[in-house]
């Protein structure tokens, strides 16, 4: 194998990129690659668990709000029955003749 057909190693590859695009572009590419890796790591270790727990929290809150709504409906029915009973009592008491006190 001659030198021209020999596959380039990693070191030669990066030197070729640095020679063609310049060292600042090579540094920028390396920084962007590291940011990409950091973003992927944060996504799997931080964001996915946070989103999962937040979704569970919202589902639990939704169930709680449904139960509260059902309880409020029952409470409104009960208060309506109490109001009807109180009105009936007021009408019954108003029909009782008032007699003067006798001493």
BELVEN-V769465 format. One record per residue. N is the residue number from 0. PHI is phi in whole degrees, -180 to 180 (* if undefined). Layout:
n->(N:N)
phi->(PHI:PHI)
This chain:
n->(0:1:2:3:4:5:6:7:8:9:10:11:12:13:14:15:16:17:18:19:20:21:22:23:24:25:26:27:28:29:30:31:32:33:34:35:36:37:38:39:40:41:42:43:44:45:46:47:48:49:50:51:52:53:54:55:56:57:58:59:60:61:62:63:64:65:66:67:68:69:70:71:72:73:74:75:76:77:78:79:80:81:82:83:84:85:86:87:88:89:90:91:92:93:94:95:96:97:98:99:100:101:102)
phi->(*:-89:-65:-74:-94:-69:-64:-76:-79:-61:-62:-66:-62:-69:-66:-65:-65:-64:-70:-78:-102:103:-65:-59:-66:-65:-65:-61:-63:-65:-65:-62:-63:-67:-64:-61:-63:-65:-63:-66:-67:-65:-62:-78:-94:-118:-68:-61:-64:-66:-65:-63:-68:-67:-64:-63:-61:-66:-65:-64:-64:-63:-64:-62:-65:-63:-65:-63:-62:-63:-65:-66:-63:-63:-64:-64:-62:-64:-64:-65:-64:-63:-64:-64:-62:-67:-63:-61:-63:-62:-65:-67:-70:-70:-84:-72:-67:-91:-108:-71:-77:-114:-119)
